[in-house]
Amino acid sequence: MTETELLRKISDDLDFLKKKILEIEESLELITSELIPVKEKYLERLNEIKNEGTVSGSKFEEKFGVKL
């Protein structure tokens, strides 16, 4: 491969990479635009639930009055 051919291939590869980077950036912008911030109170409630742990079926029935 001559030096000119090598430089041409490098240039083509760089163009390809630039296009792919632009596609990725556009995808990220779409994803970011669709994200909805979570309210702090919901995060706090999730932490409370996490700290409470799991509940057995009988305790669930006692607490919520629903039979599993």
PyMOL commands that set and color helices and strands:
alter all, ss='L'
color gray80, all
select helices_A, chain A and resi 3-34+40-52+57-64
alter helices_A, ss='H'
color red, helices_A
deselect
rebuild
show_as cartoon
